Amino acid sequence: MSGTSDGPAPAADLVGPAITESYDTTSSGTSQPSPLSDDPPLTSEDRLLNPPVEAPSPTPSVDAPPLTPAADQPPFSPATGPQPVSFGAAFTAAPLAMAVVDREGLVVTANGTMGSLLGTGAEALVGKVAADLLDLSSDARTWHAYREVLRGRQAKLRCTRRVKHPDGHSLWAQVTVTPLPEAEKAVLLSVADISVRRELQARLRHLQMHDPVTRLPNRTLFFERLSAALEADSYEESGTGRIGLCYLDLDGFKAVNDTLGHRVGDRLLAAVAERLTHCADEAGHGRPTTPLVARLGGDEFALLVEDSTGTEQLAELAESVLKAIQEPFDLSGQRLSVSASIGVVERHAAGTSATGLMQAADTTLYWAKADGKARWTLFDPERNAHRMTRQALSSGLRPAIERGEFALEYQPLVGMEDGRVRGVEALVRWHHPQFGTLTPNRFIGLAEEDGSIVQLGRWALKTACRQARRWQLERPDEPPLFVSVNVAVRQVWDSDLVADVAETLTETGLAPHLLQLELTESAVMGSAGRPLQALQALSEMGVRIAIDDFGTGYSNLAYLSRLPVSVLKLDGSFVRGFQYEGTDAHPNPADEVIVEAMIQLAHRLGLTVTAECVETSAQATRLRRIGCDTGQGWLYSRPVPPDRITELVEGEGCRK
């Protein structure tokens, strides 16, 4: 190989044990060397490695006769005064490995240290290709920079190479290539053995990248490997092009630390790490790669599968991990049994980011916990889309109230005997700018979780009462309609509901008996303390209290007689068991018996009964026959805007 070749290095020269760790070059521009006559006078340092051109020897030697330094800078000895200096002797005895290389890339001369470094004599290096000795052509970037220095178009090259010694061991060497004066057409190549420093750096990096408790790769190294795997798959066609992740944590690990101490907890983590590593080794048997096991922090672990073959492979790995962890642990006399929850994600690597993959894994782990723990759950895009929608709705609830995106629709409450509208139930709708009109089942639960139900409930109460008062003023000669408003238990705990109702009635001018508040059965039946006091205060004010969805919760009939309740609303599941008109559905006699018994009980307690989900005239007929007071359902009307209620009331009434 010629050191001055302009073409790319041969393929064999681009592959070798040496790798470039650091790379440093200094450019001197592209100007050509000046003629010899224009060179500045040589200094003493110039003469150190550049014997006179006019008297070259057949084989360049560093043992040139002593030279007398320039007159303006005489050598000086404290003992004897100025003395001649042997620069060739200094080159030969230098502890730094050095060699002079000509512009063709061939070694002109080398000192003994260079010979020892490369495991040969200095004389044996003369005439050898320097790039081959130090593997400078193993990567294209270093090879190009080296040739630029040889040509005089670059001032310096510094790189790190891994050099194999003839006795078999390898060493790390820092190689520096610097041009010598142009008159000599040569470069100085120096090599420093940095193996000790590299070993120390490697040990420090290992400590930084591994968990001290489990000795597994830590979070930093895991994300480094994950990012590298995703980046490699983005441009490499080899492998499957897929990536998988099992993200797990131990169920109830905090209890172990709290009861047995952190020392036992650390031993448990180390034991879990051993079992995970064993599972990874078994999963990698016969495959190109073995899953990477890492501890991400606390009791969280991850198993990264590069070039996965599909969800089946990840499912098998997750199953083996669950079984391995469920086996009891014996820790210094402590026998512990634990379980784990695992989120499993498997997808194409292309287009996947490390952050996105971890977010999906974290979400799936949460699903596994929510579904009962001690299990693995596979990432579901549809379920995740629902979660994302839920998150978007939750974060937008409070601003939506302020922007006026909510509206009320009203569903008639109809007297069973005459079919006339007696009142209405106010049902909130969210006109979402992105998801369209949403019914309460899409957002009420979210509002209860984040507390915005208080603000939303207060708005619904005032809006409904204001509308009921407007209907009353529009029809002064007709019996007024009452309005029924749903109230969440959190409204009772987190706000002064009694004060809110009193203020609203005063502000709107609506009579208390024209307001009905609906609470679910499970909430009302367990009322005690402040909730019970609030209900009693509202009842004494004249407001009617209704139990919604009665018959599906905790029906404590003895407790029912002590509550200030005036209305029971039977859950629609009972009514659906009645005979349907024009269908082959068979009635459920038990439903009718239960409904009749509840109506009789309510009447004996002085309560009225409203049946929900009345959809056919046959259902209405049976309810009327067994004494139900009012009905609500699509037979009479769907929830409609306020002006449609006016039309229904002014008409002949709803169907009986």
C-alpha positions as CSV (number, residue, x, y, z in Angstrom):
1,M,0.0,0.0,0.0
2,S,1.4,3.4,-1.0
3,G,1.2,6.1,1.6
4,T,0.4,8.7,-1.2
5,S,-2.4,6.8,-2.9
6,D,-5.4,9.0,-3.6
7,G,-7.9,6.2,-3.9
8,P,-9.8,4.6,-1.0
9,A,-8.0,2.2,1.3
10,P,-8.4,-1.4,0.4
11,A,-11.2,-3.2,2.1
12,A,-8.8,-5.4,4.1
13,D,-7.2,-2.3,5.4
14,L,-10.5,-0.8,6.7
15,V,-11.1,-3.7,9.0
16,G,-8.9,-4.4,12.0
17,P,-8.7,-4.6,15.8
18,A,-7.9,-0.9,16.1
19,I,-10.7,1.6,16.7
20,T,-10.7,5.4,16.9
21,E,-11.7,6.7,20.2
22,S,-10.7,10.4,19.8
23,Y,-10.0,12.4,16.8
24,D,-8.2,15.8,16.6
25,T,-6.9,17.5,13.5
26,T,-5.6,21.0,12.8
27,S,-5.8,22.3,9.3
28,S,-3.2,24.6,7.7
29,G,-5.2,25.4,4.6
30,T,-4.7,24.1,1.1
31,S,-1.8,26.3,0.1
32,Q,1.2,24.5,-1.5
33,P,4.6,24.3,0.3
34,S,6.9,27.2,-0.6
35,P,10.1,26.7,-2.5
36,L,13.2,25.6,-0.6
37,S,14.9,29.0,-1.2
38,D,12.0,30.8,0.5
39,D,12.2,28.6,3.6
40,P,13.2,30.5,6.8
41,P,16.5,29.8,8.5
42,L,16.5,26.4,10.3
43,T,16.5,26.7,14.1
44,S,18.3,24.3,16.4
45,E,15.0,22.4,16.8
46,D,14.7,22.1,13.1
47,R,18.1,20.4,12.9
48,L,17.1,18.0,15.6
49,L,15.2,15.7,13.3
50,N,16.2,17.1,9.9
51,P,19.8,16.5,8.8
52,P,21.1,18.7,6.0
53,V,19.5,17.8,2.6
54,E,22.8,18.2,0.8
55,A,24.4,15.4,2.7
56,P,21.8,12.6,3.0
57,S,23.0,9.1,4.0
58,P,21.7,6.0,2.1
59,T,19.8,5.0,5.2
60,P,18.5,7.9,7.3
61,S,20.0,7.9,10.8
62,V,19.3,9.9,13.9
63,D,23.0,9.6,15.0
64,A,24.0,12.8,13.3
65,P,27.1,14.6,14.6
66,P,26.6,17.2,17.2
67,L,25.4,20.5,15.8
68,T,26.3,23.9,17.0
69,P,23.2,25.9,17.8
70,A,22.5,29.3,16.3
71,A,24.6,32.1,17.6
72,D,21.7,34.0,19.1
73,Q,20.8,31.0,21.2
74,P,23.9,29.1,22.5
75,P,23.5,26.0,24.5
76,F,24.4,26.4,28.1
77,S,25.7,24.1,30.9
78,P,25.7,25.4,34.5
79,A,29.0,23.7,35.1
80,T,31.0,24.2,32.0
81,G,29.2,26.9,30.1
82,P,28.0,26.5,26.5
83,Q,28.2,22.9,25.1
84,P,27.2,21.2,21.9
85,V,23.9,19.2,22.0
86,S,23.3,15.8,20.4
87,F,19.7,15.9,19.2
88,G,20.0,12.5,17.6
89,A,20.9,11.0,21.0
90,A,17.9,12.7,22.5
91,F,15.6,11.2,19.8
92,T,17.0,7.8,20.4
93,A,16.8,7.9,24.2
94,A,13.4,9.6,24.4
95,P,10.8,7.7,26.5
96,L,8.1,8.6,24.0
97,A,7.8,6.3,21.0
98,M,8.7,8.3,17.9
99,A,9.3,7.7,14.2
100,V,10.0,9.9,11.2
101,V,7.8,9.1,8.2
102,D,8.3,10.3,4.7
103,R,5.6,11.7,2.5
104,E,5.2,8.3,1.0
105,G,4.1,7.0,4.4
106,L,7.2,4.9,4.9
107,V,9.2,4.9,8.2
108,V,12.5,6.7,7.7
109,T,13.8,6.2,11.2
110,A,12.4,5.2,14.6
111,N,13.7,5.2,18.2
112,G,14.0,2.2,20.5
113,T,10.9,3.1,22.4
114,M,8.8,2.7,19.2
115,G,10.4,-0.6,18.5
116,S,9.6,-1.9,22.0
117,L,6.1,-0.6,21.8
118,L,5.5,-2.6,18.6
119,G,7.5,-5.6,19.8
120,T,10.4,-5.4,17.4
121,G,13.7,-3.6,16.9
122,A,13.9,0.0,15.7
123,E,15.9,-1.0,12.7
124,A,13.3,-3.5,11.6
125,L,10.7,-0.7,11.3
126,V,12.6,1.3,8.7
127,G,10.9,1.1,5.3
128,K,7.7,-0.2,6.7
129,V,4.3,1.4,6.0
130,A,3.5,3.4,9.1
131,A,-0.2,3.2,8.6
132,D,0.0,-0.6,8.7
133,L,2.0,-0.6,11.9
134,L,-0.6,1.5,13.8
135,D,-3.7,0.5,11.7
136,L,-4.4,4.1,10.7
137,S,-6.4,2.9,7.6
138,S,-9.0,0.9,9.6
139,D,-11.6,3.7,9.3
140,A,-12.1,6.1,6.4
141,R,-12.1,9.2,8.5
142,T,-8.7,8.6,10.1
143,W,-7.2,7.3,6.9
144,H,-8.2,10.5,5.0
145,A,-6.9,12.8,7.7
146,Y,-3.6,10.9,7.8
147,R,-3.1,11.3,4.1
148,E,-3.9,15.0,4.3
149,V,-1.1,15.4,6.9
150,L,1.3,13.5,4.6
151,R,0.4,15.8,1.7
152,G,1.0,18.9,3.9
153,R,-2.7,20.0,3.6
154,Q,-3.4,19.4,7.3
155,A,-1.3,20.5,10.2
156,K,-1.9,17.7,12.7
157,L,-3.7,14.5,13.4
158,R,-4.3,12.9,16.8
159,C,-6.3,9.7,17.2
160,T,-6.5,6.7,19.6
161,R,-5.9,3.2,18.3
162,R,-6.0,-0.2,19.8
163,V,-2.7,-1.9,18.8
164,K,-2.1,-5.7,19.1
165,H,1.4,-6.6,20.4
166,P,3.1,-9.6,18.8
167,D,3.0,-11.5,22.2
168,G,-0.8,-11.4,22.0
169,H,-1.9,-8.6,24.3
170,S,-3.4,-5.4,23.1
171,L,-2.7,-1.9,24.2
172,W,-4.3,1.5,23.7
173,A,-2.1,4.1,22.0
174,Q,-2.5,7.8,21.3
175,V,-1.1,8.5,17.9
176,T,0.0,12.0,17.0
177,V,1.2,12.9,13.4
178,T,2.8,16.3,12.9
179,P,4.5,17.6,9.8
180,L,8.2,18.4,10.0
181,P,9.7,21.4,8.0
182,E,8.9,21.3,4.4
183,A,12.5,20.9,3.4
184,E,12.5,17.4,4.7
185,K,9.2,16.3,3.2
186,A,8.5,14.2,6.3
187,V,6.3,14.0,9.4
188,L,6.9,13.1,13.0
189,L,4.8,10.2,14.3
190,S,4.7,9.8,18.1
191,V,2.9,7.2,20.0
192,A,2.0,7.2,23.7
193,D,0.8,4.1,25.6
194,I,-2.4,5.1,27.4
195,S,-3.6,1.6,28.3
196,V,-3.5,2.3,32.1
197,R,-5.6,5.4,31.6
198,R,-8.0,3.6,29.3
199,E,-8.4,0.8,31.8
200,L,-9.2,3.3,34.6
201,Q,-11.7,5.1,32.4
202,A,-13.3,1.8,31.6
203,R,-13.6,0.9,35.3
204,L,-15.1,4.3,36.1
205,R,-17.5,4.0,33.2
206,H,-18.6,0.6,34.4
207,L,-19.2,2.0,37.9
208,Q,-21.2,4.9,36.4
209,M,-23.2,2.6,34.1
210,H,-24.1,-0.2,36.5
211,D,-26.3,-0.5,39.5
212,P,-24.3,-1.2,42.7
213,V,-27.0,-3.4,44.3
214,T,-27.8,-5.8,41.4
215,R,-24.7,-5.2,39.2
216,L,-27.1,-4.8,36.3
217,P,-26.8,-2.0,33.7
218,N,-28.5,1.1,35.2
219,R,-31.0,3.5,33.6
220,T,-28.3,5.5,31.8
221,L,-26.7,2.5,30.1
222,F,-30.1,1.1,29.3
223,F,-31.2,4.2,27.4
224,E,-27.8,4.4,25.7
225,R,-28.3,0.8,24.4
226,L,-32.0,1.5,23.5
227,S,-31.1,4.6,21.6
228,A,-28.3,2.8,19.8
229,A,-30.6,-0.1,18.9
230,L,-33.3,2.2,17.5
231,E,-30.7,4.3,15.5
232,A,-29.1,1.2,14.1
233,D,-32.4,-0.3,13.0
234,S,-33.2,2.9,11.2
235,Y,-30.6,2.4,8.5
236,E,-29.7,-1.3,8.7
237,E,-31.6,-3.9,6.8
238,S,-30.2,-6.8,8.7
239,G,-32.3,-8.4,11.4
240,T,-36.0,-8.2,11.9
241,G,-36.3,-4.4,12.2
242,R,-38.4,-4.8,15.4
243,I,-37.8,-4.1,19.0
244,G,-39.5,-5.4,22.2
245,L,-39.5,-4.4,25.8
246,C,-40.7,-6.0,29.0
247,Y,-41.1,-3.3,31.7
248,L,-41.8,-4.6,35.2
249,D,-41.9,-3.8,38.9
250,L,-42.4,-5.9,42.0
251,D,-45.9,-5.9,43.6
252,G,-45.8,-4.7,47.1
253,F,-42.0,-4.2,47.3
254,K,-42.5,-1.1,49.5
255,A,-44.0,-3.4,52.2
256,V,-40.8,-5.5,52.2
257,N,-38.6,-2.4,52.8
258,D,-41.0,-1.1,55.5
259,T,-41.3,-4.3,57.4
260,L,-38.0,-6.1,57.0
261,G,-35.7,-3.2,56.2
262,H,-33.8,-1.9,53.2
263,R,-31.0,-4.5,53.7
264,V,-33.4,-7.4,53.0
265,G,-35.0,-5.3,50.3
266,D,-31.6,-4.9,48.5
267,R,-31.0,-8.7,48.8
268,L,-34.4,-9.3,47.3
269,L,-33.6,-7.0,44.4
270,A,-30.2,-8.7,43.8
271,A,-32.0,-12.1,43.8
272,V,-34.6,-10.9,41.4
273,A,-31.8,-9.6,39.1
274,E,-30.2,-13.1,39.1
275,R,-33.5,-14.7,38.0
276,L,-34.1,-12.1,35.3
277,T,-30.6,-12.6,33.9
278,H,-31.3,-16.4,33.9
279,C,-34.5,-15.8,32.0
280,A,-32.8,-13.5,29.5
281,D,-30.0,-16.1,28.9
282,E,-32.6,-18.8,28.3
283,A,-34.6,-16.5,25.9
284,G,-31.4,-15.7,24.0
285,H,-30.3,-19.3,23.6
286,G,-30.1,-20.0,19.9
287,R,-30.9,-16.4,18.9
288,P,-28.5,-13.8,17.6
289,T,-28.8,-11.6,20.7
290,T,-29.6,-12.0,24.3
291,P,-32.1,-9.6,25.9
292,L,-30.5,-6.8,27.9
293,V,-31.6,-6.8,31.6
294,A,-31.4,-3.5,33.4
295,R,-32.5,-2.0,36.7
296,L,-34.1,1.4,36.0
297,G,-34.5,2.4,39.6
298,G,-36.3,1.3,42.8
299,D,-38.0,-2.1,42.0
300,E,-38.3,-1.4,38.3
301,F,-36.5,-3.6,35.8
302,A,-36.5,-3.8,32.0
303,L,-35.7,-6.5,29.5
304,L,-34.8,-5.1,26.1
305,V,-35.2,-7.4,23.1
306,E,-33.4,-6.3,19.9
307,D,-34.5,-7.8,16.6
308,S,-37.5,-9.3,18.2
309,T,-39.5,-11.8,16.1
310,G,-43.0,-10.6,17.3
311,T,-45.3,-10.4,20.2
312,E,-45.1,-14.2,20.8
313,Q,-41.5,-14.0,21.7
314,L,-42.2,-11.2,24.2
315,A,-45.1,-13.0,25.6
316,E,-43.0,-16.1,26.2
317,L,-40.3,-14.0,27.9
318,A,-42.9,-12.3,30.1
319,E,-44.4,-15.6,31.1
320,S,-41.0,-17.0,32.1
321,V,-40.2,-13.9,34.1
322,L,-43.5,-14.1,36.0
323,K,-43.0,-17.8,36.9
324,A,-39.4,-17.2,37.9
325,I,-40.3,-14.3,40.3
326,Q,-43.2,-16.1,41.8
327,E,-40.9,-18.8,43.2
328,P,-40.2,-18.1,46.9
329,F,-36.9,-16.4,47.8
330,D,-34.7,-17.6,50.7
331,L,-32.8,-14.6,51.9
332,S,-30.6,-15.2,55.0
333,G,-33.4,-17.0,56.8
334,Q,-36.2,-14.9,55.4
335,R,-38.5,-16.7,53.0
336,L,-40.3,-14.2,50.8
337,S,-42.9,-14.6,48.1
338,V,-43.4,-11.8,45.7
339,S,-45.0,-11.2,42.3
340,A,-44.5,-8.8,39.5
341,S,-46.6,-6.8,37.0
342,I,-45.2,-6.5,33.5
343,G,-46.0,-4.1,30.6
344,V,-45.0,-5.6,27.2
345,V,-44.4,-3.5,24.1
346,E,-43.4,-4.9,20.7
347,R,-43.3,-2.8,17.5
348,H,-41.3,-1.8,14.4
349,A,-38.1,0.0,15.4
350,A,-38.5,2.4,12.4
351,G,-40.3,5.5,13.6
352,T,-40.1,4.6,17.2
353,S,-38.3,6.8,19.7
354,A,-36.9,5.8,23.1
355,T,-39.2,8.2,24.8
356,G,-42.3,6.8,22.9
357,L,-41.4,3.2,23.6
358,M,-40.9,3.9,27.3
359,Q,-44.2,5.8,27.6
360,A,-46.0,2.9,26.0
361,A,-44.3,0.5,28.3
362,D,-45.1,2.6,31.4
363,T,-48.8,2.8,30.3
364,T,-49.0,-0.9,29.8
365,L,-47.4,-1.6,33.2
366,Y,-50.1,0.6,34.7
367,W,-52.8,-1.5,33.0
368,A,-51.2,-4.6,34.4
369,K,-51.4,-3.1,37.9
370,A,-55.0,-1.9,37.4
371,D,-56.1,-5.3,36.1
372,G,-55.1,-7.1,39.3
373,K,-51.2,-7.3,39.4
374,A,-49.2,-10.5,39.1
375,R,-49.7,-10.5,35.3
376,W,-48.3,-9.2,32.1
377,T,-50.3,-7.0,29.7
378,L,-49.6,-6.3,26.0
379,F,-49.8,-2.8,24.7
380,D,-53.1,-2.1,23.0
381,P,-53.2,0.9,20.6
382,E,-57.0,1.3,21.0
383,R,-56.8,1.2,24.7
384,N,-54.0,3.7,24.6
385,A,-56.0,6.0,22.3
386,H,-58.8,5.9,24.8
387,R,-56.4,6.7,27.6
388,M,-55.0,9.6,25.6
389,T,-58.5,10.9,24.9
390,R,-59.3,10.5,28.6
391,Q,-56.2,12.5,29.4
392,A,-57.1,15.2,26.9
393,L,-60.6,15.4,28.3
394,S,-59.3,15.6,31.9
395,S,-56.9,18.4,31.2
396,G,-59.5,20.4,29.3
397,L,-62.4,20.2,31.8
398,R,-61.8,23.3,33.8
399,P,-61.0,25.5,30.8
400,A,-64.1,24.2,29.0
401,I,-66.3,25.3,31.9
402,E,-64.8,28.8,31.7
403,R,-65.1,28.9,27.9
404,G,-68.8,27.9,28.1
405,E,-68.5,24.6,26.2
406,F,-71.1,22.9,28.4
407,A,-74.9,22.9,27.8
408,L,-77.9,21.3,29.4
409,E,-80.5,19.1,27.8
410,Y,-83.7,18.1,29.5
411,Q,-85.6,14.8,29.5
412,P,-89.3,14.8,30.6
413,L,-90.5,13.1,33.8
414,V,-94.0,12.0,32.8
415,G,-97.0,11.1,35.0
416,M,-98.0,7.5,34.3
417,E,-101.7,8.1,34.8
418,D,-102.2,11.1,32.5
419,G,-99.1,11.2,30.4
420,R,-98.4,14.8,31.1
421,V,-95.0,16.3,31.8
422,R,-94.5,16.9,35.5
423,G,-90.9,17.8,35.5
424,V,-87.6,17.4,33.7
425,E,-84.1,16.0,34.5
426,A,-81.2,18.2,33.5
427,L,-78.5,16.3,31.7
428,V,-75.2,18.0,30.9
429,R,-73.5,17.9,27.5
430,W,-70.0,18.9,26.5
431,H,-69.7,20.4,23.1
432,H,-66.0,19.5,22.7
433,P,-64.2,21.3,19.9
434,Q,-62.3,18.1,18.9
435,F,-64.4,15.2,20.0
436,G,-67.9,16.6,19.3
437,T,-70.8,16.4,21.7
438,L,-70.1,14.2,24.7
439,T,-72.6,12.6,27.1
440,P,-71.9,12.6,30.9
441,N,-70.5,9.1,31.0
442,R,-67.5,10.3,29.0
443,F,-66.4,13.0,31.5
444,I,-68.3,13.0,34.8
445,G,-66.0,10.4,36.2
446,L,-63.0,12.5,35.2
447,A,-64.6,15.6,36.8
448,E,-65.1,13.7,40.1
449,E,-61.4,12.5,40.0
450,D,-59.9,16.0,39.6
451,G,-62.4,17.9,41.6
452,S,-63.8,20.0,38.7
453,I,-67.2,18.4,39.4
454,V,-67.7,21.0,42.1
455,Q,-67.4,23.9,39.6
456,L,-69.3,22.0,36.9
457,G,-72.1,21.0,39.3
458,R,-72.5,24.5,40.6
459,W,-72.9,25.7,37.0
460,A,-75.4,23.0,36.1
461,L,-77.5,23.8,39.3
462,K,-77.7,27.5,38.5
463,T,-78.4,26.9,34.8
464,A,-81.2,24.4,35.4
465,C,-82.9,26.5,38.1
466,R,-82.7,29.6,35.9
467,Q,-84.4,27.6,33.1
468,A,-87.1,26.2,35.4
469,R,-87.9,29.6,36.6
470,R,-88.1,30.9,33.0
471,W,-90.6,28.1,32.1
472,Q,-92.7,29.1,35.1
473,L,-92.8,32.7,34.1
474,E,-93.7,31.8,30.5
475,R,-96.7,29.7,31.7
476,P,-98.0,31.5,34.8
477,D,-101.4,29.8,34.6
478,E,-100.1,26.2,34.3
479,P,-98.7,24.0,37.0
480,P,-94.9,24.7,37.1
481,L,-92.4,22.1,36.1
482,F,-89.8,20.9,38.7
483,V,-86.2,20.3,37.6
484,S,-84.1,17.4,38.8
485,V,-80.3,18.0,38.9
486,N,-77.7,15.3,39.5
487,V,-75.3,15.8,42.4
488,A,-72.0,14.0,43.0
489,V,-70.9,13.0,46.5
490,R,-67.8,15.0,46.1
491,Q,-69.9,18.1,45.7
492,V,-71.2,17.5,49.2
493,W,-67.7,16.9,50.7
494,D,-65.7,19.6,48.8
495,S,-68.2,22.4,48.8
496,D,-71.0,23.9,50.8
497,L,-73.9,22.4,48.8
498,V,-76.5,23.8,51.2
499,A,-75.2,27.3,50.8
500,D,-74.9,26.9,47.0
501,V,-78.5,25.7,46.7
502,A,-79.8,28.5,48.9
503,E,-77.9,31.1,47.0
504,T,-79.1,29.7,43.6
505,L,-82.8,29.6,44.7
506,T,-82.6,33.1,45.9
507,E,-80.8,34.4,42.8
508,T,-83.2,32.7,40.3
509,G,-86.4,33.0,42.4
510,L,-87.3,29.3,42.0
511,A,-89.3,27.8,44.8
512,P,-87.5,25.0,46.7
513,H,-90.1,22.4,46.0
514,L,-89.5,22.8,42.3
515,L,-85.9,21.6,42.7
516,Q,-85.0,17.9,43.0
517,L,-81.5,16.7,43.7
518,E,-80.5,13.2,42.5
519,L,-77.8,11.3,44.3
520,T,-76.8,7.7,43.5
521,E,-78.0,4.9,45.8
522,S,-74.4,3.9,46.9
523,A,-73.7,7.5,47.9
524,V,-76.9,8.1,49.8
525,M,-77.1,4.8,51.6
526,G,-73.7,5.3,53.2
527,S,-74.3,8.9,54.1
528,A,-73.2,9.9,57.6
529,G,-71.8,13.0,59.2
530,R,-71.6,16.0,56.9
531,P,-73.4,14.4,53.9
532,L,-76.3,13.3,56.0
533,Q,-76.5,16.7,57.7
534,A,-76.5,18.4,54.2
535,L,-79.3,16.2,53.0
536,Q,-81.4,16.9,56.1
537,A,-80.8,20.7,55.7
538,L,-81.8,20.6,52.1
539,S,-84.9,18.6,52.8
540,E,-85.9,21.0,55.6
541,M,-85.4,23.8,53.1
542,G,-88.1,22.2,50.9
543,V,-85.8,20.7,48.3
544,R,-86.7,17.1,47.2
545,I,-84.1,14.4,47.4
546,A,-84.1,11.5,45.0
547,I,-82.1,8.3,45.0
548,D,-81.0,7.6,41.5
549,D,-80.5,4.0,40.0
550,F,-82.2,2.5,43.1
551,G,-81.9,-1.3,43.3
552,T,-78.4,-1.6,42.0
553,G,-76.3,-0.5,44.9
554,Y,-76.4,-1.2,48.7
555,S,-80.1,-1.3,49.3
556,N,-80.2,-1.0,53.1
557,L,-84.0,-0.8,53.5
558,A,-83.8,-0.1,57.2
559,Y,-81.5,2.8,56.6
560,L,-83.8,4.1,53.9
561,S,-86.5,5.0,56.4
562,R,-84.1,7.3,58.2
563,L,-83.0,9.3,55.2
564,P,-84.7,12.6,54.1
565,V,-85.6,11.1,50.7
566,S,-88.8,11.8,48.8
567,V,-88.3,10.0,45.5
568,L,-86.9,6.6,44.4
569,K,-85.8,6.3,40.7
570,L,-85.8,2.6,39.7
571,D,-82.8,1.5,37.7
572,G,-83.6,0.8,34.0
573,S,-82.3,-2.7,34.2
574,F,-85.5,-3.8,36.0
575,V,-87.8,-2.2,33.4
576,R,-85.9,-3.8,30.5
577,G,-87.1,-7.2,31.8
578,F,-90.7,-6.3,31.0
579,Q,-92.4,-7.6,27.8
580,Y,-91.5,-5.7,24.7
581,E,-94.1,-4.9,22.0
582,G,-93.6,-6.5,18.6
583,T,-90.6,-8.7,19.7
584,D,-90.1,-12.3,20.6
585,A,-88.4,-11.4,23.8
586,H,-89.7,-13.2,26.8
587,P,-90.6,-11.2,29.9
588,N,-88.8,-11.9,33.2
589,P,-91.6,-12.3,35.8
590,A,-89.1,-11.8,38.6
591,D,-88.3,-8.2,37.5
592,E,-92.0,-7.3,37.6
593,V,-92.4,-8.8,41.0
594,I,-89.4,-6.9,42.3
595,V,-90.5,-3.6,40.8
596,E,-94.0,-4.1,42.3
597,A,-92.6,-4.8,45.7
598,M,-90.3,-1.8,45.6
599,I,-93.1,0.5,44.6
600,Q,-95.4,-0.8,47.4
601,L,-92.5,-0.4,49.9
602,A,-91.8,3.2,48.7
603,H,-95.5,4.1,48.9
604,R,-95.7,2.8,52.5
605,L,-92.7,5.0,53.3
606,G,-94.4,8.0,51.8
607,L,-92.1,8.1,48.7
608,T,-92.9,8.5,45.0
609,V,-91.4,6.2,42.4
610,T,-90.0,7.1,38.9
611,A,-89.1,4.3,36.5
612,E,-86.2,4.9,34.2
613,C,-85.6,3.6,30.6
614,V,-89.3,3.3,29.6
615,E,-89.1,2.5,25.9
616,T,-92.3,0.7,25.0
617,S,-96.0,1.3,25.6
618,A,-96.1,-2.3,27.0
619,Q,-93.6,-1.4,29.7
620,A,-95.6,1.8,30.5
621,T,-98.8,-0.1,30.8
622,R,-97.4,-2.6,33.2
623,L,-95.7,0.1,35.3
624,R,-99.0,2.0,35.4
625,R,-100.9,-1.1,36.5
626,I,-98.5,-1.8,39.5
627,G,-98.7,1.8,40.7
628,C,-95.5,3.6,39.4
629,D,-95.9,7.3,39.7
630,T,-93.7,8.7,36.9
631,G,-91.8,7.4,34.0
632,Q,-88.7,8.6,32.1
633,G,-87.4,7.2,28.8
634,W,-87.4,7.3,25.0
635,L,-91.0,6.4,24.8
636,Y,-91.8,9.9,25.9
637,S,-88.8,11.8,24.7
638,R,-85.0,11.8,24.3
639,P,-83.0,14.5,26.1
640,V,-83.8,17.7,24.2
641,P,-83.0,21.5,24.3
642,P,-85.2,23.7,26.5
643,D,-87.4,25.0,23.6
644,R,-88.5,21.4,22.8
645,I,-89.7,20.9,26.3
646,T,-91.9,23.9,25.9
647,E,-93.4,22.3,22.7
648,L,-94.0,19.0,24.6
649,V,-95.7,20.8,27.5
650,E,-97.9,22.9,25.2
651,G,-99.0,19.9,23.2
652,E,-101.3,17.2,24.3
653,G,-98.8,15.6,26.5
654,C,-96.6,12.5,26.1
655,R,-98.0,9.1,25.3
656,K,-99.5,7.0,28.0
